[in-house]
Amino acid sequence: MKFPPKTRVQNPFNCISEDSPDLLGQYLELFSPVDSKGRYLPFDEITYRIPKGLDEDLVWSVIKSAREKQLKKLIEIGEPVQACHYYLTPTIQKAMSETDRNTTTASLEWMCSKIGEEKHLEYLLNDLIEDEAISSSQLEGAATTTKIAKDMLKRKRKPRTPDEKMILGNFKMMQFTWQNRHKELSLDLILEIHKVGVEDIDDDHYFPGVLRNSDDVEVVDADGNTVHTPPPAEGLEQRLEKLTEWTNQAHDDINSDSYLHPLLKAITLHFSIGYEHPFRDGNGRVARALFYWYLFKNDFSAFRYIAISLLLKQAPVKYGKSYLYTETDDMDLTYFLDYQSDIVFRAINEFKNSYQKTLKQEAQFNNWLWASGLFGKLNEKQKTVFQVAKNKGALTFTAMNVKDNLNCSYNTAASVLNDLVALGLFEKKKLGREWVFSIRSQEKIIESWES
C-alpha cells in the first residue's frame, strides 16, 4: 500500500500554469473529489491511473484541493484530538436511500404482510439473525464452519471449542443490542456489550467489560505488520464519554447544517470504536455491534436480519485498508464511510433478494401442494416447517428450535415434526439424546407420495 505524501503543493494550478501550461486542461479535468465513475479513490489507487505525462504530486494536490472545498467536519476523536471529515459520495448516498426505503420497521412489516398468513418469512428471519453472529466471529478468526455454528445455535447446545464460544458470544451480543436499543449510549452500555460478547471465551485474555489500561495493544495485518497503534490508554474513558455524548446528540433535523443520516452516524461509531480500540480484544465485534445498535435505535429494524460481516469477511484486507486510508489521509473518514456504505448497499440487496426468492418459492410450493393433493393434509404449522426446509431456510430441525420459531409448546412442535415424517416428507435420526429432523430429497418425497 502506497501512502500519500506528508506534504503537498499548496497552489497546484499556479505551478501548472508556470511550468506546464499546455497540460492545464488535463489537470483541470481531475479537479473533483471523485473520478469519472464516482469513486473516491485513495492515493495508492490514483497513482496508477494518472494519465501519461502528468506529475503524481501535482495530481494528488489538485484532487485534494477539490476535496477540501467540499469536506464537512464530522467528529473529533483520538489523542491528540483529530477532526474527521467526510464527503457525500454517490455510494454513500445510494446506501442511505436504500436504508430509508427498505430497512425501516414499517417496510419490514409491509414485507411480512405480503407473505399473508404464512409464517415462512418469520422463520427465515429468525435464521438470518444468526448470520451476523457467525460471520462476525469468522471475520475475527473463528475457524468453525457456518454449518456447525448454525447447528449449535439452532439446537442450543453448549459450545465445545473457543471458536464456538466466540460465535455464541456474538449471538448473545447481537440479541443484547436489540433488547437495549431504546437506551442512550453510555460507557456502561459499551462495557456491558463487550462483557456479553466475550465472557467465558478466555477471560484472562479478553478481560470482559474492562477497558485496557496499557498501550501494548496494536492492530496487525496477516503478515504481522503493525497497521494501527491506538491512542493511549490514558484518557481513554474520557474520550469514550465524549463519543457517547456525540452519539446521543440529536442530528435528525433535516433542515439543520448539523444533520447526519443515522447510517452515517452508525458507521462513524463503528470506526471510532475500532480506532480507539478500548479493549484488549473483541474490539471489532463491539464496533460492529454498536453499528447495529444505533440503527436499531433509529427504527431500522430490518438490520436485525442484514449481515454486513458476511460481506466484510469476503474481503477482510479491503476492510482493514478502509481504516488505513482514513488514518493516513488527514483523518478523511470518507474512505471508511464509502466502503461500509457499499457493504450496506450490497447486504440490503441480498436481504431483498432473499425476500423475493421467498415469495417466488412460496408460490411454486403452494402450486405443488395443490396439484399433489398434499395441501389438504398439512396444517399451518406443518406447511411452515416444510416450506422452510424445502427452501433451505434451515437444514435440520429439532422440537426445541421449532417450538421457539413457531411459538408453540414442545409437544406441539414434536407432533409437527413426527407428522411430517409420517407423511413421507421428513426423516429423522437420533443425535445424542435428541431427535434431529431433515427434509427428504424431492425424488423420495414424490416416490413416497405416488407409491
Beta strands, then each sheet from edge to edge (+ up, - down):
strand 1: 72-77
strand 2: 82-86
strand 3: 219-220
strand 4: 226-228
strand 5: 426-431
strand 6: 434-439
sheet 1: 1+ 2-
sheet 2: 3+ 4-
sheet 3: 5+ 6-
end
